[in-house]
Amino acid sequence: MKIRNQIISLTAGIFLFAGTANAASYTVVPGDTLWKISNQYHISIDQLAADNALGSTMIYPGQVLKVPGPTPYALKKNDTLWLVSQKFGVTLAALLQANPQITAPDRVAEGMTVMIPDVVKAAAAKPDQLQHGMFPLPKGAYHVPLLNNYNDGRSWTPSGDAVRKHEGVDIFATTGTPVYSVLDGEIINFGWNAYGGWRVTVRTDSTTAFYYAHLSRYAPGIGKGSQVTQGQLLGYVGSTGYGPEGTEGQFDPHLHFGIYKTDQAAWYTIDPYPYLQWWESNQ
């Protein structure tokens, strides 16, 4: 699908993500207050104070504060602006607005720098189940903020392109990043899957299974039938899958994490994002 058609089909809603690691700067002018500046940049006073190590709400003209700002990103091979917007959890419209220098959105090239707009992350809500799980990657190990791409469109299948839904959430991290078991359970599926590469499926209770996919390799000593405990190493982030055994490098390295309910004859997925967001907030 051409990117211009994707622009037409996207909604104007904004997906939220965190970060002021590559923040912009703001110089305080007479009459400014933290409340006024925080409203301007759509962050809380507490967050603004924390980002600037302020011991009080007192600020003065000429003081330079860190505020949310765009983050530079160099396009990789096969990147499109739509793919970048999905990767960073912003709408394509917001990405284009942040990059007025791009006059031909469907003609971008590897190495081109685009600015990723920065917005505030929504607070995590306590889920009604699985509250005691742990985030599957180490704190700070993933270089793209957690975003929800569950149910996004996907097209690759072993028999050719066909429209399907993304059945999990992708957490982007460097190849080799450790992947840990979210809860205790038993490994019920193990080995290669054309969609998920080297994957592990862990049954955690009579109605729930967790799916960890696109691993680069497994941890020693695990296999089908193994009992695993919360926090046990399962394997390492990779980019395997989308083809026959051994295929890799078709996409950026990431952990695909899915939650399946097994209380019916045909398994079905639920959105794992609220659970990941809660576990992340409690790391």
N, C-alpha and C positions, 0 to 999 in steps of 0.2 A: 504494500500500500504506500502510495506517495505521501510524503510528509505534509503536503498542503491539504490532502484529504484528512489526515489525522488532526490537523489544526481545526478543521471545521467540526470534527466529531467530538473534540474534547470539551468538557465542561469547564466553567470558570472557577470551580472550587479549588481551594489550596490544600495540598497535603502538607502536614506539619512535620518539621524535623528540627533538631537542636543544633546549636553550635555557634560560638563566636571565636573559634580557634584562629580564624583568619579574619578577625573583625575589622571593621572600618574604624575611623576615629572621628570624634566630634569635639570641637572647641567650644567651651562654655562661653556664652555671651551674657551681658547684663540682663537680669530678669529671669534667667533660667533657674529651674528647680529640677531635682531628680524626678519628681512626678511628671513635669512637663516633658522632659527628655524621654522618660520611659514610655509615655503615651505615644510620643512621636515615632519610636522604634518598636512599639508593640511588644514590650517586655515588662516584667514586673520591676518595681523599685528594688526589691530584694536581689533580683538577678543582676540588675545594673550595678548595684553596690558591690555584690560579690565579684563580678567580673573585673571591677576596678579596685578591689581591696580597700573599699572605703570604710572607715571606722564610724562615720556619722553621715547624716544627710546634707552636711554643709559642702557646698561647692563654690567656686569663685571664677570670675571672668578670666578667660585665658587658659583655664585648666583643660587638658586634653583627656577625654574619656574614650574607652573602647566601647563600641556599639556594634550591634549586628550589621554585617555587611556582606557583599558578595564574595564568593570564594572562586579563585581561578581554577579551571580544569582544562587540561590539554586533551583534545579529542584523540581517541584511539582508532585503530583500523576497524572499519565497519561501523563506527559510531554514527548514529543520526541524532538530531536534536531530540526527537521523540524518545529514543532509547536513553539518552542522557537524562531527560526529564523523569523517566521512570526510575532510573537508577538512584537519583537524588531525591525523589519524592516531591517534586514540584510540578505544577501544571506546565504544559508546553507554552501556554500563553504567557505565564510568568517568566519562563526562561527567555522567550523572545523579547519581552519587555525589558529584561535586564541586559539584553545584548542588541541595542539598536543598530550597531555596526554591521550586523548580519542582514544583508538585504536580499539574499537568496537562500532561505532556510533549507531548501532541498538540495543545495549544492555546498556542502561543507566538507572539509578535508582533514585527514589525519594530521595532528600537530597543531591545528588551530586552537586558540585559547578562547574559551567561553566563560562567562561569569555566572556562577550558580547563586541565585538569590537566597538569602538567609532568612528564615522565619522561626517563630517560637514553637517549641515542642509542646504538644498537649500533655496534660498530666495523666499519669497512668491510673486507671480505675481498677480496684480489686475485683478479680473475676469471681464467678460463683462456684468454680471448681478448680482443681489443680493449682491452688494458691501457693503450695509449698514447693513448686518446681524451682529449678535453678536455670539461669541463662546458659545456653549450650556453648558459648564461647567465652574466653577470659575477658574480664573487664578491660576496655580500651583496646582490644585486639582487632576490632573491625573499624575500617577506615572510612566507611560511609555511614552516616547516621541511619538508625533503624527506621525503615519505612514499610508501609503496607502495600505489597503488590499481589496480595491474595486475590484470586478471581480475575486477574488481568488476562488479556487475550494472549494465547500462544498458538503457534502454527505448525511447529515441527512434529512429525510422527514418523515411525519407521517406514511407513508406506508412502510418504509424501506429505506435503503441506495440507493441513486441515485445521479448521478453527476448533480450539479447545480452551479450557480455562486453566489457569495456573492454580495448582492445588496446595500451595504453601506460601511461605514468605522467604525471600532471599536475603541473607546476611552477608554482605561483601567483606572479605578479609583476604589477607595474603595466603597463597598456597603454603600449606604446612602448619597453619594455625590449629591448635588443638580443639577438638570437638568432644564435649563431655555429655554424659547421660543426664537428662533433665530430672528424671526420677528413677527409682528402682524398677526393674522389670526383667523380662525375658526376651532375648533376640529371636524373633519368629521368621524374619526374612533377612538374607545376608547374601552378598555377592553382586554380580553385575545386573543392571537394569538399563535398557536402552535409553529411557527417559532420564534416569537418575544416576547413571554411572555406578561407581562403587557406593552402595547404599546399605544402611542398616535400618531395620524396622524393629522397634522395641514395644512389646505389649506391656503396658503399665498397670492395667487392671482389666476386669472382664469386659469393659466397653470402650477402651481407649488404647490407641497405638500411636507412637511417635515415629516419624519418618525423617531420617537424616540422609541427605543425598549429595552427590557430586564430590565425594571424598577422593583425595589423592591416594590415600592408603589407609589401612586399618591399624588399630592398636594391636600389639601382640596378644595372643591368647583368647581372642573373642571369635565367635562363630555362631551358626544357627544352634539354638538350644542353650546358649550361654546365659547365665543369670548375671545381670549387671546391677550395680548400685548407683545411687545418685552421686554425680560428680566423677564417675569412673570414665577414664579415657576410652573413647570409641574409635577415633581415627583423626584424620587431619583434613582441613579444607583443601579443595581442589577444583578442577574444572572438567571432571570426567562426565561422560554421557552424551546423549544425542547421537547415538550410533552404535555400531557393533562394539564388542568388548575391546577396551583399550583406547577408545576414542576420547580425546580431550582437546581443550583449547578452543572450543566453539563459542565460548563466552568468558567473561571475567570470572576469576575464582570466587566462589561463594559457597556458603552452606545453604542448601534448600531444606527448610524445616517445615514439616507438615504434621497436622493432627488429624487422625482418622477415628471415627466412631465405628465400633464393630458390633453394635447391638442389633443389627439387621443383617439379613443374608448378604446383601450388597453393601460393602463398606462405603461410607460417605465422609467427606471432609467437613471440618469446621474451620473458621477463620482463626489461625494461630496468633495473629498480631496482638490482640489484647492480652494474651497470656505472656508472650515474649516481652511486651512493654512492661507488664507488671514484674516479671522476673528480672528484667534489666534494671528497673527502678529499685530493686531490693538486693542488687549485687553487693 
